[in-house]
């Protein structure tokens, strides 16, 4: 009995209207904050996707020269054990071709580009896209893993590691997306 209401003539309809006005303002502020945060997330995800596109271009360039490097490395490895005599050029070319075929990552690079195009489209959507982006990130990561395992080139491996780091940064941001 410490507090007592003075004037118990409270109009419930008036109170409900006041509550509705306050709730509407709070919901508007919440909507504005969500839009602001969403724009920030979209910018950050876009920056990481741009970085991934740069890495894909570098992967494309580096992988184009893998075959000659494999041939030179194979020749070097086979010449030493044979006492400097080398190996028959036709046989060397055949083995180098087999290695180059195994190390070809052009299909994976094309799929990476396609996945990045899809990511750019999803980031622009207004509907909930968090789960779809998560799936796409799994696919991007899968392509990067395949490139890393097939290439056998230190620079390509470093590019793949950098790409996986960018994917992880996007994944962390997507945790805040519906």
C-alpha positions as CSV (number, residue, x, y, z in Angstrom):
1,X,0.0,0.0,0.0
2,X,2.9,2.4,-0.5
3,X,1.6,3.6,-3.9
4,X,-1.9,4.5,-4.5
5,X,-3.4,5.4,-7.9
6,X,-5.0,8.8,-7.8
7,X,-7.9,9.2,-10.1
8,X,-8.8,5.7,-11.0
9,X,-10.6,7.1,-14.1
10,X,-8.2,5.5,-16.6
11,X,-9.6,5.1,-20.1
12,X,-8.4,1.7,-21.5
13,X,-9.1,2.9,-25.1
14,X,-7.0,6.0,-24.6
15,X,-4.2,3.8,-23.1
16,X,-4.4,1.3,-26.0
17,X,-4.1,4.2,-28.5
18,X,-1.0,5.6,-26.7
19,X,0.5,2.1,-26.6
20,X,-0.1,1.6,-30.3
21,X,1.6,4.9,-31.2
22,X,4.7,4.0,-29.1
23,X,4.8,0.5,-30.5
24,X,4.5,1.9,-34.1
25,X,7.4,4.3,-33.5
26,X,9.5,1.4,-32.0
27,X,8.8,-0.8,-35.0
28,X,9.7,1.9,-37.4
29,X,13.0,2.5,-35.6
30,X,13.7,-1.2,-35.6
31,X,13.0,-1.4,-39.3
32,X,15.4,1.5,-40.0
33,X,18.1,-0.2,-37.9
34,X,17.6,-3.5,-39.7
35,X,17.9,-1.7,-43.1
36,X,21.1,0.1,-42.0
37,X,22.7,-3.1,-40.7
38,X,21.6,-5.0,-43.8
39,X,23.2,-2.3,-46.1
40,X,26.4,-2.6,-44.0
41,X,26.4,-6.4,-44.3
42,X,25.8,-6.2,-48.0
43,X,28.7,-3.8,-48.5
44,X,31.1,-6.1,-46.5
45,X,29.9,-9.2,-48.3
46,X,30.3,-7.4,-51.6
47,X,33.8,-6.4,-50.7
48,X,34.8,-10.0,-49.9
49,X,33.1,-11.2,-53.1
50,X,35.1,-8.6,-55.1
51,X,38.3,-9.9,-53.4
52,X,37.3,-13.5,-54.4
53,X,36.8,-12.4,-58.0
54,X,40.3,-10.9,-58.0
55,X,41.6,-14.3,-56.6
56,X,39.7,-16.2,-59.3
57,X,41.3,-14.0,-62.0
58,X,44.7,-14.7,-60.5
59,X,43.9,-18.4,-60.3
60,X,42.9,-18.4,-63.9
61,X,46.2,-16.7,-64.9
62,X,48.4,-18.9,-62.8
63,X,46.7,-22.1,-63.8
64,X,47.2,-21.3,-67.5
65,X,51.0,-21.8,-67.0
66,X,50.8,-25.0,-64.9
67,X,51.5,-27.4,-67.8
68,X,54.9,-25.9,-68.8
69,X,56.0,-25.7,-65.2
70,X,54.9,-29.4,-64.6
71,X,56.9,-30.4,-67.7
72,X,60.0,-28.6,-66.5
73,X,59.7,-30.0,-63.0
74,X,59.2,-33.5,-64.4
75,X,62.2,-33.2,-66.7
76,X,64.3,-32.0,-63.8
77,X,63.2,-34.8,-61.5
78,X,63.9,-37.4,-64.1
79,X,67.2,-36.1,-65.4
80,X,69.0,-36.3,-62.0
81,X,68.3,-40.0,-61.3
82,X,69.3,-40.9,-64.9
83,X,72.7,-39.3,-64.5
84,X,71.9,-36.2,-66.6
85,X,71.0,-38.2,-69.7
86,X,67.4,-37.0,-69.6
87,X,64.4,-38.9,-70.9
88,X,63.1,-39.5,-74.3
89,X,61.2,-36.2,-75.4
90,X,58.1,-38.1,-76.5
91,X,57.8,-39.9,-73.2
92,X,58.4,-36.7,-71.3
93,X,55.7,-35.0,-73.3
94,X,53.3,-37.8,-72.6
95,X,53.9,-37.8,-68.9
96,X,53.7,-34.0,-68.8
97,X,50.3,-34.2,-70.6
98,X,48.9,-36.6,-68.1
99,X,50.1,-34.5,-65.2
100,X,48.7,-31.3,-66.8
101,X,45.3,-33.0,-67.4
102,X,45.1,-34.0,-63.7
103,X,46.1,-30.5,-62.6
104,X,43.6,-28.7,-64.9
105,X,41.3,-26.5,-62.8
106,X,39.6,-24.6,-65.6
107,X,36.2,-26.2,-64.9
108,X,36.4,-25.3,-61.2
109,X,37.4,-21.7,-62.0
110,X,34.3,-21.4,-64.3
111,X,32.0,-22.8,-61.5
112,X,33.6,-20.4,-59.0
113,X,32.8,-17.4,-61.3
114,X,29.2,-18.7,-61.6
115,X,28.9,-19.0,-57.9
116,X,30.2,-15.5,-57.3
117,X,27.6,-14.2,-59.9
118,X,24.9,-16.0,-57.9
119,X,26.2,-14.5,-54.7
120,X,26.1,-11.0,-56.1
121,X,22.4,-11.5,-57.1
122,X,21.5,-12.9,-53.6
123,X,23.0,-10.0,-51.8
124,X,20.8,-7.6,-53.8
125,X,17.6,-9.5,-52.9
126,X,15.2,-8.2,-50.2
127,X,13.7,-11.6,-49.3
128,X,15.4,-13.8,-46.7
129,X,18.5,-15.3,-48.3
130,X,20.8,-16.4,-45.5
131,X,20.3,-20.1,-46.0
132,X,20.8,-19.8,-49.8
133,X,24.0,-17.8,-49.3
134,X,25.2,-20.5,-46.8
135,X,24.7,-23.2,-49.4
136,X,26.4,-21.1,-52.1
137,X,29.4,-20.6,-49.7
138,X,29.7,-24.4,-49.3
139,X,29.8,-24.7,-53.1
140,X,32.5,-22.0,-53.4
141,X,34.5,-23.7,-50.6
142,X,34.2,-27.0,-52.4
143,X,35.5,-25.6,-55.7
144,X,38.4,-23.9,-53.8
145,X,39.3,-27.2,-52.1
146,X,39.3,-29.0,-55.4
147,X,41.5,-26.4,-57.0
148,X,43.9,-26.6,-54.1
149,X,44.2,-30.4,-54.3
150,X,44.6,-30.6,-58.0
151,X,46.9,-27.8,-58.8
152,X,50.2,-28.8,-57.2
153,X,51.5,-25.3,-57.3
154,X,52.5,-23.2,-54.3
155,X,51.1,-19.9,-55.6
156,X,47.8,-21.5,-56.4
157,X,47.7,-23.1,-53.0
158,X,48.3,-19.7,-51.4
159,X,45.5,-18.1,-53.5
160,X,43.2,-20.9,-52.4
161,X,44.0,-20.3,-48.7
162,X,43.3,-16.6,-49.2
163,X,40.0,-17.5,-50.9
164,X,38.9,-19.8,-48.1
165,X,39.7,-17.0,-45.7
166,X,37.4,-14.6,-47.6
167,X,34.7,-17.3,-47.7
168,X,34.9,-17.6,-43.9
169,X,34.6,-13.9,-43.5
170,X,31.4,-13.9,-45.6
171,X,30.1,-16.9,-43.6
172,X,30.6,-15.0,-40.4
173,X,28.6,-12.0,-41.8
174,X,25.8,-14.3,-43.1
175,X,25.1,-15.5,-39.6
176,X,23.5,-12.0,-39.2
177,X,21.3,-12.4,-42.3
178,X,17.8,-13.9,-42.4
